[in-house]
Amino acid sequence: MSFPVTDFDERYRAISARDTRFDGQFVTAVRSTGIYCRPSCPARTPRPQNVTFYPTSAAAHEAGYRACKRCLPEAAPGSPDWNLRGDTAARAMRLISDGVVEREGVPGLAARLGYSSRHLTRLLSAELGAGPLALARAHRAHTARMLLVGTDMPISDVAFSAGFASIRQCNETIREVFDLTPGELRARRRTPATSTPGAIDLVLPYRGPLDASGIFAWMAARAVPGVEAVSEASFSRHLRLAGGAAWFEVRQDQRSGVHLRARVARLGDLAPLVSTVRRLFDLDADPLAIDQALSAHPELAPLVARTPGIRVPGSADPHEMLIRAMIGQQITVVAARTALTALTEALGERTDDGLLFPTMAAIAEHGAEVLRGPAARIRAITGAAAALADGSLTLTVGDDGPMQRERLLALPGIGPWTADYVRMRVLGDPDILLPGDVALRAGAAASGIPGEARALTAWAERAAPWRSYLSAHLWRAAPVRPARTRRAAPPTRPPRTDHTTSKETS
């Protein structure tokens, strides 16, 4: 079966098989009962003539259906379609999950996407079956359900954490969507949960398999002390959200899955934080589809068998990601971590128990006093920070990929490697290859794939649209180089400011 499914017959076969792989990719509305379900719902499969498939739960809500109490479709992982696709609908869904409608309203969402509110509503209604207000409302309902079931937060706190304007609005939406009151929905949970005000402790759904140890190892190599802390089975960090400083920890439990603990300064930041963590750990990916496609190539089959469910890490903050990428270009991971640590210790904001990565304004103003290296490179980094700080450069999870790349390449000191790496990490673009990356090319050569940039680019076309995951496998396959004593480098000319290669990925 192809992924993702698009026609009625494929979807009907998926629900007949109760296939969990498709949970979150679409919902099944049943006219005879007035409810909608996830594809794996254990209830009896409805007759085809009674079935309508919708791409989102919001579309089913708008059509007058309520969520199934048995399978709880709102508890499914998010659709991988919003990362695979780069169109306006997908960008809108990423921004809605990031809380843009709650912070800026539909006009703010429309402005970010380059449309009027009216045209955006028409476009999303035609494409997804619901307008931006309905899509945001469905996202709030999903967040409220998650908090009601996963925490002991007061219902009033749940309402404002989910982004509702009032407790009454939350109660009415929950009743309309789930045909249950918030109290009744909470009473249906299987295990008790505990939390403190402003904090959550949740289990995050995902599609397996999940290479959790691999993603923790990736983050451990790049963790900035004070900002991030990593063990073999956990990752935590401090970050700055719209309402102030926040902290979260993700840990893997072999029995119960991926757990998220978090603290926020403002309840309204909880939902965007959960979305950020899901992107950071690539939890909405469809690993079975990816592994199936990549393992069809003999050179890649051993890599996939060795690391099933590999993930491509996202970013906790788009602006921070650009600075980290620029500092990491053409130097090793260790060197980049050293430079980022010095920058953060000098310019970062201290919290009660850690550090926040420096603001773009602080880097723009004082970065040159801390950063070391060629003057042109330092000017490029502080210049990019200044552009982000004053708004002349925008960088968000809802950007159009080619336009984002074009804007980044227009800046001094940013070449194709940096621009594409940012697209991979910030947008979650699944189809990015970095042929200028030395470690990636070494992994390709070790795997029997051409290691020269042009030949590798041509070979990798067969892995579309999963070239980001191909890159992750090739990084993993790169031979480990033995440590050696540094030697003084001979004098060289100043480096170009449009770097196109990297020794390793930062």
Phi, psi and omega in degrees: 000137181283158179235137349280162178285145184229333183257168187299314185298318179296317180293321180293323176296324180295318181285331177294326179274356184052049188279113182293342181299336186260001176301130180091346181271335174196168175236155182249115178261135184244114185296325185288339181247340181076019180240163172236151188227164168281160183302331184268012182307132183284354180295163180301138181295125181289162177292146183304323183292345179262002190253137168230133179260137178235146181286338181220157175293330179299321178295321177294321176301313183297331179276000175098012181264156175242160185287144177294131179283343184275313184260347180045073182301337179291346181271000181285156173301159179291163181287133174290349184298329186287340172269324181293323180268149178241014183281180184298320181298315180294318178297320178298318180296321178295318180290323178297317179293338178276000176087017184294321181295320179295324183275322190236355181075177179297321177302321178294318177298315181298319180297320179297329182267354176084027180230166168281159180301318182295316182292321179297320178298317178298316183296312182290324178297320179289324185275319188244356178083006180202148178277178185298324179295317179292322178295319178293323178297318178296322178295321177296320178297319178298316180295317180298316177301316181300318181285324178295319182278326189263351181223171173255023177302142174304148183300327177297318177293322177301316182302311184283330176294325181282350178101007178286150181281340181205163177294321180299316179298319178297312181300316181294319180293315179300316180295319181291318185282316188254354184058033179217152171281162176305320179296319179293322178296317178296322183293343182275354182294152186275328183231147179291156178225153178231148177200168176242161181307133180078008183230155176224156174217101191233157168261125183265125178288150177201166175265128179272167000283164180229121177277070184295318181298325179294318181287327175294321179295319177303312183289327179298321181293337186245003185294135176266116183305140182092322177271316186232150175220136186224141169234186180295339184225020179204157176216133176224155177198160172261144177208165183255125177245180185301325183266002179131195184290145179221166178216144173214158174225133174245130178225150182256127175243123185299334183269318187248359173099210185265122181254141175241125168246141183206155172228138179227158178277334180228133184302327181296348179275351184297311183297313176299327179295317178300317178297320178298316180295321179298319177292320182300321181260008176054045187281348178265006178293160176248084189295329180294319178295318181294311181298320180298317181292316183288321183288352175292344179261124186306325181291332185263340184305316178296326180292317180293320179296326181286326183224076176290146177072030180297147180240156174252110184301142175269210181227146177281333181208121183302318181296313178301321182298320179296315180296317179297320180294318181293321178292326184276351183290133177067016172227169182284165177301318181297315180295320179296319179296321178297315180294318180293324178296315179297318180297317183289318179296327182278322190241351183289158178269130182273136174252185181298328186225022179179202183232149169256140177303144183303147174291160178295326178296320180293320179293319180298321185276321188237001183301324181296337179282342186249319185292148179239150178130190181302141183299322181296322180292319178295319178298323180296317182292312180292329177292319177295319178298320179295320179295321177291322183292320183268000176086000178289341171239124176254145181210107184223169178289347181258013180294152167287127187303304180300323179291321177299315180300317180297317179296319181292318181294339179285347181274143175299140175085001178244120178248188184302321182300310183295314181298318181286325177296321177296318177300318180298315187275321184277314183272347185068026181298121185279359190234047180250131172242141180244078186293344177276358183278121185297316181295322179295317179295324178295320177295323177297312180299321180291342182258008180082020179249146180308133182263350178279141192305311184292318180293323178295318178301316180294317181296321187290347179302331180290345180268358178298144005263036185241033186289338173295321179286327170301315179301318180299319178294321182289324174299318180295328184276353182297133179301140177282123182273134180294147178295145179214157181289133179291142174247152178296131181280143177292157180302140178226166174289156177304140182291156174296153179268357178248066183303137178238359180229164176217141176293315177211163184274130181277000000 
